[in-house]
């Protein structure tokens, strides 16, 4: 999983789309083993997934950790079980991204309205759970001692691939 930076958009993004990526957000692991991710004002993130072994797909779930946890894939209240209706999991590959929680008109990107805390669960060769807390750059610097670089408008992916 990687957290891709993007400029905040007014309103949700249409279903099955993500905004242009501007590189991965700075990350660090706290002593409590929570991953902190820097998200500046005017920027958001979306989650990208890349299989370690394309021949061994992983099942992925994302729980937004609020007072009443929300399933980021289905938008429903969190339930520990897998469901096909509504579908509350991704399979990587072929699924490769998650923009955020579903809302009317599409998906609200992570960090749009609040700095979410979410937990990613994967099942594959080895089950894994990782909790990520989105924080402002000043908080990231306080926690890590590193000042995260601002989003670079010239760093946007333009479709170029190296040979």
LINWO-V582863 format. One record per pair of residues at least 12 apart in sequence whose C-alpha atoms are under 10 Angstrom apart, sorted by the first residue. I is the first residue (numbers start at 1). J is the second residue. Records with the same first field share a line. If there is no record, write none. Layout:
I = J + J
This chain:
1 = 47 + 48 + 49 + 50 + 51 + 52 + 60 + 96 + 97 + 120
2 = 23 + 24 + 25 + 27 + 45 + 46 + 47 + 48 + 49 + 50 + 97
3 = 21 + 23 + 24 + 25 + 26 + 27 + 37 + 38 + 44 + 45 + 46 + 47 + 48 + 49 + 97 + 98 + 110 + 132
4 = 18 + 19 + 20 + 21 + 22 + 23 + 24 + 25 + 26 + 44 + 45 + 46 + 47 + 48 + 97 + 99
5 = 19 + 20 + 21 + 22 + 23 + 24 + 25 + 26 + 38 + 39 + 40 + 43 + 44 + 45 + 46 + 47 + 110 + 151 + 152 + 156
6 = 18 + 19 + 20 + 21 + 22 + 23 + 24 + 25 + 39 + 42 + 43 + 44 + 45 + 46 + 109 + 151 + 152 + 153 + 156
7 = 19 + 20 + 21 + 22 + 40 + 41 + 42 + 43 + 44 + 45 + 112 + 151 + 153
8 = 40 + 41 + 42 + 43 + 44 + 45 + 108 + 109 + 110 + 111 + 112 + 113
9 = 42 + 43 + 44 + 108 + 109 + 112
10 = 108 + 112
11 = 103 + 104 + 105 + 106 + 107 + 108 + 109 + 112 + 113
12 = 99 + 100 + 101 + 102 + 103 + 104 + 105 + 106 + 107 + 108 + 109 + 112
13 = 99 + 100 + 102 + 103 + 105 + 106 + 107 + 108 + 109
14 = 99 + 102 + 103 + 104 + 105 + 106 + 107 + 108
15 = 99 + 102 + 103 + 104 + 105 + 106 + 107 + 108
16 = 97 + 98 + 99 + 106 + 107
17 = 97 + 98 + 99 + 106 + 107
18 = 45 + 46 + 47 + 48 + 97 + 98 + 99 + 100 + 107 + 109
19 = 44 + 45 + 46 + 99 + 109
20 = 156 + 157 + 158
21 = 45 + 46 + 155 + 156 + 157 + 158
22 = 45 + 151 + 152 + 153 + 154 + 155 + 156 + 157 + 158
23 = 45 + 151 + 152 + 155 + 156 + 157
24 = 37 + 45 + 46 + 47 + 48 + 151
25 = 37 + 38 + 39 + 40 + 44 + 45 + 46 + 148 + 149 + 150 + 151
26 = 38 + 39 + 137 + 140 + 146 + 147 + 148 + 149 + 150
27 = 132 + 133 + 134 + 140 + 144 + 148
28 = 132 + 140 + 143 + 144 + 146
29 = 131 + 132 + 143 + 144
30 = 143 + 144
31 = 143
33 = 130 + 131 + 132
34 = 117 + 119 + 130 + 131 + 132 + 133
35 = 117 + 118 + 119 + 130 + 131 + 132 + 133 + 134
36 = 117 + 131 + 132 + 133 + 134 + 135 + 136 + 139 + 140 + 143 + 144
37 = 115 + 117 + 132 + 133 + 134 + 135 + 136 + 137 + 139 + 140 + 148
38 = 111 + 115 + 133 + 134 + 135 + 136 + 137 + 138 + 139 + 140 + 141 + 147 + 148 + 149 + 150
39 = 110 + 111 + 112 + 115 + 133 + 134 + 135 + 136 + 137 + 138 + 139 + 140 + 148 + 150 + 151
40 = 111 + 115 + 134 + 135 + 136 + 137 + 138 + 148 + 149 + 150 + 151
41 = 111 + 112 + 136 + 137
42 = 111 + 112 + 151
43 = 109 + 110 + 111 + 112 + 150 + 151
44 = 99 + 100 + 108 + 109 + 110 + 111 + 112 + 113 + 114 + 115 + 134
45 = 98 + 99 + 100 + 109 + 110 + 111 + 112 + 134
46 = 97 + 98 + 99 + 100 + 108 + 109 + 110 + 111
47 = 62 + 96 + 97 + 98 + 99 + 100 + 109 + 110
48 = 95 + 96 + 97 + 98 + 99
49 = 90 + 91 + 92 + 93 + 94 + 95 + 96 + 97 + 98
50 = 92 + 93 + 94 + 95 + 96 + 97
51 = 91 + 92 + 93 + 94 + 95 + 96
52 = 92 + 93
53 = 92 + 93 + 124 + 125
54 = 92 + 93 + 94
55 = 93
56 = 92 + 93 + 124 + 125
57 = 90 + 91 + 92 + 93 + 94 + 95 + 123 + 124 + 125
58 = 90 + 91 + 92 + 93 + 94 + 95 + 121 + 122 + 123 + 124 + 125 + 126 + 127
59 = 82 + 89 + 90 + 91 + 92 + 93 + 95 + 121 + 122 + 123 + 124 + 127
60 = 73 + 88 + 89 + 90 + 91 + 92 + 95 + 120 + 121 + 122 + 123 + 124 + 127 + 128 + 129
61 = 73 + 74 + 80 + 82 + 88 + 89 + 90 + 91 + 119 + 120 + 121 + 122 + 123 + 129
62 = 74 + 78 + 88 + 89 + 90 + 98 + 100 + 101 + 118 + 119 + 120 + 121 + 122 + 129 + 130 + 131
63 = 75 + 77 + 78 + 79 + 80 + 88 + 101 + 117 + 118 + 119 + 120 + 121 + 131
64 = 77 + 78 + 100 + 101 + 110 + 116 + 117 + 118 + 119 + 120 + 131 + 132
65 = 78 + 116 + 117 + 118 + 119 + 131 + 132 + 133
66 = 116 + 117 + 118
69 = 118
70 = 101 + 118
71 = 88 + 89 + 100 + 101 + 102 + 118 + 119
72 = 88 + 89 + 98 + 99 + 100 + 101 + 102 + 107 + 108 + 110 + 118 + 119 + 120
73 = 86 + 87 + 88 + 89 + 90 + 98 + 99 + 100 + 101 + 102 + 107
74 = 86 + 87 + 88 + 89 + 101 + 102 + 103
75 = 87 + 88 + 100 + 101 + 102 + 103 + 107
76 = 88 + 101 + 102
89 = 121 + 122
90 = 122
91 = 122 + 123 + 124
92 = 122 + 124
98 = 110
100 = 112
110 = 134
111 = 134 + 135 + 136
114 = 134 + 135
115 = 133 + 134 + 135 + 136
116 = 132 + 133 + 134 + 135
117 = 131 + 132 + 133 + 134 + 135
118 = 130 + 131 + 132 + 133 + 134
119 = 131 + 132 + 133
120 = 132
136 = 148
137 = 149 + 150
